[in-house]
Amino acid sequence: MVTKKKSNIDMCLFLFLAGGAILALYLRYALMPEAYNDLTKAFSPWYDYIKQHGFAAYKDIWSIANYTPSYLYLLGLASLLPLPNIYAIKIIAICFDFVAALYVYKHIRLLYPKYRYVPAIACMALLFAPTVVVNASMYGQCDIIHTSIILASLYCIMSASNNKKVIVGIFLFGIAASVKMLSLFLLPLYLIICIKKRVSLLSLLLIPLAYIMTIIPSWCAGRNFLELLRIPINQIYASDKIILNAMNVYQFLPGITAFYKAGKIYTASMLFILVMMTLVSVKKEDFNNKVIIRLALIFSLVVPFFAPGIHERYFFIADVLSIVYAFYFPKYFYVPIVINLTSLFSYGAFGLRIGPIPPAIILAFFVLSQIVIVIADFMKTCVWPSPENETLI
């Protein structure tokens, strides 16, 4: 009887996951014909150049492309598909939607090892999160690629039984950063992980090493090695605008460009304070997966909210991590709802050119409110825990 009941539960779970995956695929397929901005002005010309020139394209494609080699290799892989360029470009990123969903499942399974339906619901929540749906399948963006690798990296660390697996997680983080430098929003977290888990700080050198490994094929194609090393720096200084459609603090300071340098200093100061506060206040034995998830969401929100020169899509890592956060801390179920809807509304300015609805300053206020909530939760449970909260860490 027990075996039959278990078999029925397994079948229901399979049907739930399979049905959800099929529906998620169909939703993405329906959006794939759409083409906006970066897809038509950047990714598609890069794709065509690689398709026309083959491996030799990686010698001089940087005259028209400003992304790191890792993403351009993926475009090269897409160029092998017998599909129109828009579909081929999008399908690569869409595959990573499902990689991210798998790792969300694995993350929540760590927390609920006996309850497979909870990770399954988390998996579906990721696949149907609004910005996850539109980012790749509608806009053709690649944010899900580096975000899914970050999820894999954190899973390696959080499931690690020894420091070797933590080091693998750090290397995966380096791979994520080699796809897109936005991954470095979480660099302070990896510094804390190394210190708290007593992993050599030299392990952080794996992050630049991962990037160096990814540029070797382009170097072999004939590109100058030093120029390849400068690509991440060029990305960081690609714009001197204080705000680029992001729903962050600069919506409260419209047009005040003098805050560009001050904003960088202020952001660095906040990160330093958060890191030091964690190192001093959280004991090694209390540094568990719940603390890591809290910090991951905090850093993925704080950096794009306070740093200048931020696009609206730079909150994408927070969009995804907020879903994991809500399953770890169910009383904050509304956090991913607010964060994801705010991001979705801000996409109106990016893709449809209709401006965000509601006004940008209102959206920025919503983001700020969630930052206050997650930091307050971290302070209450991890930094200054009361006796009744000590077990919640």
VOLUMMI-247186 format. One record per residue (C-alpha): x, y, z; residue in three letters. Coordinates in steps of 0.02 Angstrom, whole numbers, plus 50000, padded with zeros to 5 digits. Example, Ala and Ser with C-alpha at 12.3 -4.5 7.8 and 13.67 -1.06 7.14 Angstrom:
% residues 2
506154977550390ALA506844994750357SER
% end
This chain:
% residues 393
500005000050000MET501415011850047VAL502335007649886THR500785011049781LYS500495027749868LYS502315032649839LYS502145027649656SER500615038749637ASN501525053449716ILE503015050749600ASP501855050449448MET500965066449504CYS502635074949531LEU503245069449360PHE501665075649275LEU501785092149368PHE503595094949314LEU503355088649137ALA501765098649111GLY502565114249183GLY504105112249074ALA503045110048917ILE502005125348959LEU503585135448996ALA504315130248828LEU502725135048736TYR502685151948821LEU504465155248767ARG504125149148591TYR502675161548578ALA503845175948623LEU505325171048515MET504815180448356PRO504955197048451GLU506565206748425ALA507115222348518TYR508615233748538ASN510165223848587ASP509595208548490LEU509455217748324THR510845230548351LYS512145219548435ALA511875200848457PHE511195197748282SER512635206848192PRO513895197748303TRP513055181148264TYR513075184848077ASP514925189648084TYR515395173548172ILE514325163148054LYS515165171347904GLN516975170447964HIS516975155048076GLY518375153248205PHE519355167348123ALA517995179348180ALA518685178848358TYR520235188248300LYS519365204648262ASP517535203248310ILE517895215448452TRP517845229548326SER515955227448335ILE515675217248495ALA515975222348676ASN515515206248768TYR516745193848840THR517335179148732PRO516295166448829SER514655173348766TYR515325175148590LEU515825156748592TYR514015152748634LEU513475163148485LEU514685152848381GLY513825137248445LEU512135144848402ALA512735148448225SER512855129648196LEU510985127648221LEU509895126848064PRO508815141148126LEU508545159648086PRO509775170348185ASN508495177348308ILE507895159848355TYR509655152748365ALA510265166748479ILE508775165148595LYS508755146348607ILE510495145848685ILE509935157148827ALA508265148148845ILE509195131848877CYS509975140249029PHE508225144649093ASP508025126149124PHE509785124249195VAL509345137949320ALA507695129349360ALA508625113049394LEU509805121549516TYR508375130549603VAL507615113249627TYR509255106749697LYS509455121749812HIS507725119549889ILE507975100749899ARG509445104350014LEU508235113050132LEU506785100750112TYR507615083850076PRO506035074150120LYS504795084850023TYR505065084249835ARG503495094149795TYR504205109949876VAL505765110249765PRO504645106349616ALA503565121649653ILE505145132249671ALA505765125649504CYS504135130849420MET504165147749508ALA505835151049425LEU505275145349252LEU503745156649258PHE504555171749342ALA504115186249226PRO505865193049195THR506575175549173VAL505265172549038VAL505515188748942VAL507395191048967ASN507935177248848ALA506415172648745SER505785190248709MET507305201648723TYR508645188848679GLY509705193848830GLN510945181948910CYS510765186349095ASP510105169049136ILE511735161249076ILE512885168549207HIS511495168049338THR511235149349315SER513115146549336ILE513045156849497ILE511655145349559LEU512745130349517ALA514215138449607SER513215142049764LEU512495124449762TYR514255117049757CYS514735127449907ILE513135124750006MET513135105949979SER515015104250007ALA515645091250130SER517435097050108ASN518415112150048ASN518775104349878LYS516965106549829LYS516995124549894VAL518485127949780ILE517525120449633VAL516105132549676GLY517315147249674ILE517975141749503PHE516185140749437LEU515915158349500PHE517425163349396GLY516595155249244ILE515005165249279ALA516035181249288ALA516895176749124SER515185176349041VAL514645192949117LYS515555203949242MET513915207549331LEU514225191349425SER515525200949526LEU514105209149622PHE514265193549731LEU516155194149750LEU516045200349932PRO515025184749973LEU516405173449906TYR517685182750009LEU516625179550164ILE516405161150115ILE518285158750101CYS518595166450272ILE517165157850364LYS517485140850286LYS519365142950309ARG519765141050126VAL521355149650070SER521045167050002LEU522195162149859LEU520705151849798SER519935168349741LEU521295169049608LEU520285155449521LEU519065169149471ILE520265178649357PRO521055162049307LEU519375156049242ALA519265171649133TYR521045169149068ILE520605151349020MET519105157348920THR520105169848818ILE521395157148758ILE520375151748604PRO520205169948548SER522065172448578TRP522405157148470CYS521285164748336ALA522485179548330GLY521785192348453ARG523045201948558ASN523125194148732PHE523235210748826LEU521735217548730GLU520745202148782LEU521225205448963LEU520575223248948ARG518815218248892ILE518105217249070PRO518855234349112ILE518115241648952ASN516415234549003GLN516515242749173ILE516875259749097TYR515735257548946ALA514595271749003SER514815287349107ASP512945289849132LYS512395289449312ILE510805279649273ILE510255268449128LEU508415264449161ASN508825256149327ALA507585257749468MET508885262849595ASN509355277049713VAL509775288849570TYR507925289849526GLN507825300649683PHE509275311349619LEU508815314749438PRO510135323049331GLY511435325249469ILE512945318149377THR514125323749515ALA513585308149610PHE514395296449482TYR516065294949574LYS515285297449745ALA514065283249708GLY515495271149676LYS516345276049839ILE514715274749935TYR514335257549862THR516085251149903ALA515905257950080SER514235249050105MET514975232650043LEU516465234650159PHE515305237550307ILE514225222450264LEU515745211350244VAL516565216950406MET514925215850502MET514695197950443THR516475192850481LEU516415200150655VAL514635195450705SER514285178550626VAL515215164250708LYS516005150950599LYS514835137450666GLU513335148550627ASP513865152150449PHE512645140550363ASN511645139750202ASN510305151650267LYS511625164950299VAL512335162450124ILE510625164450042ILE510285180150144ARG511945187950096LEU511795182849914ALA510145192049897LEU510775207149994ILE512315209449884PHE511325206449723SER510135220549775LEU511315232949860VAL512605234149720VAL511425238349575PRO510355249449686PHE511775260749744PHE513065259349605ALA512985271849460PRO512885266849276GLY511645252649305ILE510425245549178HIS508715239149231GLU509245221349188ARG510645221749315TYR509385216649450PHE509155199949361PHE510255190349483ILE509175197149625ALA507595192249529ASP508175174149531VAL508955173549705LEU507405181449782SER506425165949732ILE507655154649823VAL507595166749970TYR505695165649984ALA505755146649992PHE507095147350126TYR506105160350224PHE504255158050181PRO503665172650288LYS504505183850159TYR503515176350015PHE503135193749951TYR504975198449923VAL505165189749753PRO503435195849702ILE503915214049731VAL505675212349659ILE505145202949503ASN503645214049464LEU504705229549490THR505985222649368SER504635218149243LEU503895235649247PHE505615243249224SER505855232549067TYR504535243348983GLY505825257148964ALA507125245048896PHE506155234748772GLY504525243048726LEU505125261048745ARG503525265548836ILE504325270249000GLY504105260849163PRO502365259449238ILE502155265249376PRO503385279949377PRO505215275349401ALA505365283949569ILE503955273049637ILE504805257349573LEU506435262949653ALA505525265149818PHE504865247249808PHE506625240649778VAL507285250749925LEU505915243850036SER506455225949997GLN508275230150031ILE507775237050201VAL506745221250237ILE508105208650191VAL509485218250280ILE508385220250435ALA508055201450432ASP509925198150418PHE510325210050562MET508965202650672LYS509395184450643THR511265184450608CYS512105200250675VAL511145203850834TRP510075188450861PRO508945187851013SER508895171251107PRO507285166051018GLU508065169850847ASN509735161150872GLU509055144850803THR508465153650645LEU510195158250586ILE
% end
